């Protein structure tokens, strides 16, 4: 047997598409909101919904910096 016939197994295969598990919950909630709005019209307006999402993201970023910088 030669070394070319048996490739080394210590290197994991690279995946082209990587999906971070931190995004699962926000994507799931977004899908639920979208399905609810399309079915029942539960959202007031797209502008207010986008503003709420942006405000939540900014708050999360600020709180993350505060708590991670002090720890």
Backbone bond lengths (Angstrom), bond angles and torsions (degrees), N, CA, C in turn:
res aa  C-N    CA-C-N  psi(-1)  N-CA   C-N-CA  omega(-1)  CA-C   N-CA-C  phi
1 X - - - 1.450 - - 1.514 110.17 -
2 X 1.300 114.92 145.26 1.462 119.43 178.88 1.525 109.40 -109.96
3 X 1.305 115.08 165.36 1.468 120.70 -179.71 1.525 110.92 -69.08
4 X 1.324 118.18 -28.05 1.463 121.04 -179.64 1.534 111.45 -70.44
5 X 1.301 116.84 -27.84 1.459 120.24 -179.16 1.521 112.04 -74.87
6 X 1.330 117.06 -27.96 1.457 121.83 -179.98 1.524 110.23 -117.26
7 X 1.333 118.65 96.99 1.470 119.52 -179.37 1.522 110.32 -68.86
8 X 1.332 117.42 152.49 1.469 119.75 -179.87 1.527 110.89 -65.60
9 X 1.320 115.89 141.29 1.462 121.09 -176.23 1.520 112.58 -98.83
10 X 1.326 118.42 -1.14 1.450 119.81 -175.23 1.527 113.77 -79.15
11 X 1.324 119.63 -13.88 1.458 122.22 178.44 1.525 109.55 -99.28
12 X 1.342 117.68 121.70 1.467 118.65 178.29 1.530 111.00 -72.47
13 X 1.302 115.04 150.54 1.461 120.24 179.04 1.529 109.58 -69.37
14 X 1.309 117.53 137.65 1.460 121.56 178.63 1.517 109.75 -80.35
15 X 1.315 113.51 136.74 1.463 118.41 175.83 1.512 108.21 -96.56
16 X 1.310 116.51 143.08 1.457 120.40 179.20 1.516 111.04 -75.46
17 X 1.304 117.06 -38.86 1.460 121.70 -177.05 1.517 109.07 -108.52
18 X 1.323 117.15 118.60 1.459 121.76 177.53 1.515 108.54 -111.37
19 X 1.304 116.15 132.56 1.450 121.57 -179.74 1.517 108.73 -122.47
20 X 1.314 115.41 119.54 1.455 121.24 -178.55 1.531 109.22 -80.71
21 X 1.313 117.23 131.57 1.461 121.45 -177.01 1.525 113.23 -66.88
22 X 1.322 117.76 -15.86 1.459 119.85 178.24 1.523 112.30 -66.63
23 X 1.322 117.41 -19.59 1.459 121.10 -177.09 1.518 113.44 -91.78
24 X 1.309 118.46 -3.70 1.463 121.13 -176.39 1.525 111.45 -65.84
25 X 1.325 117.88 -50.32 1.472 121.09 -177.39 1.526 112.09 -63.41
26 X 1.350 120.68 -48.47 1.464 118.65 178.06 1.525 113.67 -61.89
27 X 1.325 117.08 -37.68 1.463 119.14 177.89 1.524 111.34 -66.90
28 X 1.323 116.99 -38.52 1.457 121.21 178.96 1.529 110.72 -64.51
29 X 1.323 116.76 -44.74 1.467 120.51 179.15 1.522 110.43 -65.09
30 X 1.331 117.37 -39.40 1.465 120.96 177.50 1.522 111.04 -62.07
31 X 1.321 116.61 -41.68 1.477 120.11 178.36 1.526 111.22 -64.65
32 X 1.327 117.12 -39.34 1.462 120.39 178.06 1.526 110.39 -64.39
33 X 1.346 116.90 -44.84 1.464 120.17 178.12 1.517 111.78 -62.55
34 X 1.315 117.30 -42.94 1.458 120.86 179.42 1.525 111.60 -63.81
35 X 1.313 116.68 -44.39 1.471 120.27 178.53 1.527 110.78 -64.52
36 X 1.341 117.14 -41.32 1.463 120.42 177.99 1.511 112.81 -64.67
37 X 1.325 116.22 -39.35 1.463 119.08 179.36 1.525 111.46 -69.26
38 X 1.319 116.92 -42.61 1.458 119.57 179.78 1.519 112.23 -67.46
39 X 1.332 117.14 -31.16 1.469 120.57 -179.20 1.524 112.59 -85.07
40 X 1.338 116.58 -44.24 1.461 120.31 -170.99 1.524 114.55 -122.84
41 X 1.333 118.68 -5.86 1.456 121.27 -179.77 1.521 112.70 67.01
42 X 1.336 118.05 45.06 1.465 121.65 -172.82 1.525 113.74 -78.49
43 X 1.331 117.69 -20.75 1.458 119.96 -178.22 1.527 109.64 -87.28
44 X 1.336 115.46 143.26 1.454 119.59 -177.88 1.532 111.45 -71.60
45 X 1.329 116.76 -51.50 1.467 120.86 177.03 1.521 108.45 -158.18
46 X 1.313 115.04 159.34 1.459 119.50 179.79 1.525 111.20 -70.02
47 X 1.331 117.60 -34.81 1.472 120.92 179.94 1.526 110.76 -64.12
48 X 1.318 117.68 -45.05 1.466 120.65 -179.83 1.527 111.41 -68.09
49 X 1.305 116.61 -36.28 1.466 120.19 177.76 1.523 110.51 -66.85
50 X 1.326 117.34 -44.51 1.462 121.18 178.19 1.530 110.57 -63.02
51 X 1.328 117.09 -40.34 1.464 120.64 178.11 1.529 110.89 -63.29
52 X 1.306 117.46 -40.71 1.460 121.00 178.45 1.530 111.09 -64.70
53 X 1.316 117.48 -40.55 1.467 121.23 179.27 1.522 110.60 -66.35
54 X 1.329 116.84 -44.06 1.468 120.53 179.20 1.526 110.38 -64.37
55 X 1.333 117.52 -41.90 1.463 120.84 178.69 1.528 110.87 -62.79
56 X 1.309 117.03 -39.82 1.466 120.46 178.14 1.525 111.37 -65.70
57 X 1.329 117.29 -41.08 1.461 120.81 178.83 1.524 111.59 -64.93
58 X 1.327 116.75 -43.88 1.463 120.28 179.45 1.526 110.32 -63.89
59 X 1.333 116.64 -43.34 1.467 120.43 178.04 1.521 110.90 -61.17
60 X 1.301 117.11 -42.56 1.468 121.50 178.66 1.529 111.29 -62.67
61 X 1.322 116.88 -42.22 1.462 120.25 178.56 1.528 111.51 -64.00
62 X 1.333 116.79 -44.01 1.464 120.52 -179.74 1.524 111.14 -65.03
63 X 1.317 117.18 -46.64 1.459 120.56 -179.95 1.530 110.99 -65.15
64 X 1.306 117.03 -37.80 1.462 120.27 177.97 1.516 111.43 -62.89
65 X 1.324 117.39 -41.34 1.474 121.02 177.85 1.530 110.85 -66.14
66 X 1.323 116.26 -41.27 1.468 119.74 -178.49 1.522 110.52 -63.95
67 X 1.329 117.13 -50.59 1.459 120.39 -174.16 1.521 113.35 -76.87
68 X 1.329 118.13 -30.96 1.458 119.30 178.90 1.529 111.52 -80.31
69 X 1.332 117.43 -29.07 1.462 120.73 179.56 1.534 110.57 -75.29
70 X 1.337 117.15 -31.37 1.456 119.43 -177.81 1.528 112.26 -85.58
71 X 1.329 117.31 -14.71 1.466 120.81 -175.64 1.454 111.60 -86.37
